[in-house]
Amino acid sequence: MVSRIELAIRIGVFLLVLVGAPLFFVLLFRTLDYLAMDDVIDEYREGARATDVGRLNARYEGADDGVLCPHCGAANGEDFRYCHTCQADLGAVES
Ligand SMILES: [Zn+2]
């Protein structure tokens, strides 16, 4: 004959093993997935290409004095000697 307290403990352990342990691993892997920072890794992997394409492109893309890089197509200022994205020579005349 199993007492009521022992039955409660057994059900508690049963639920802990059946629900608690899988839930713990699901949460653990979700947390590791969240901490992986894939965006940062991709940005680092692309190297110099990803460093400041957005900001300088946005500055010169709409401007009519922008110069498109013949190598990579990024928008550069007209006085830029080298492309800010791929460092190709733009042949700008120094003043
Ligand atoms: Zn370029």
Residues whose N, C-alpha, C, O or C-beta is under 5 A from the ligand:
A	BS01	ZN	C69 H71 C72 G73 A74 C83 T85 C86 Q87 A88
